[in-house]
């Protein structure tokens, strides 16, 4: 039963933190691998963060995936030469509902004699000038809140799990919720303040377990399952709300 569980864990689609890089046109492009048991062949994509991602089929391996990526450097160079796609974010206005700590809450724009404020849940955001699109101000506030809350929480969990961390940063990733470097730096996505607490903690534990295993092997997922039994529930929430990253 245990072997079946961890075999299933290993074969789920899961991105690895970049640990290799390709030399493309004189530049270093980070490379990461994602195992997908449904894939029939190796697939290479260039992610918005300029990371080359290789999808590895069930019968594939890391060495062959790396060799495949090396053969695609000409294609990657062409992709890197293209201007980044511009994406117009959906506007947030008075009454727009956003996710905050896992709950949908409406934005409320209030005008007072001293200026305007945006309220949601228990948060109050002062506006420097009147605006109809409240997204920039609200997201900046959420990022500041994340920078204040996420590092202490990760370090608290690290102490509980007896894991050492060199540094914690809060970033604006567009394709991942967190990452862990071999040097011991863990980066967390500021949007974690929009998730339920148990999902935030899962991502923290997920990255902390990379301090024990810098891969997504069965042994790695055994560490995750032991440290965070609700990992499947958290993964389901992330899958259902993946649009937050976009």
Secondary structure, DSSP 8 states (H G I E B T S, - for coil): -HHHHHHHHHHS--B----EEEEETTEEEEEEEEE-TT-SS-EEEE-TTS-EEEEE-TT--HHHHHHHHHTTHHHHHHHHHS-----------TT-EEEETTEEEE-EEEEETTEEEEEETTEEEEESS--S--HHHHHHHHHHHHHHHHHHHHHHHHHHHT---SEEEEE--SS-SEEE-TTSEEEEEGGGGGS-HHHHHHHHHHHHGGGT-SS--HHHHHHHHHH-TTHHHHHHHHHHTGGGG-
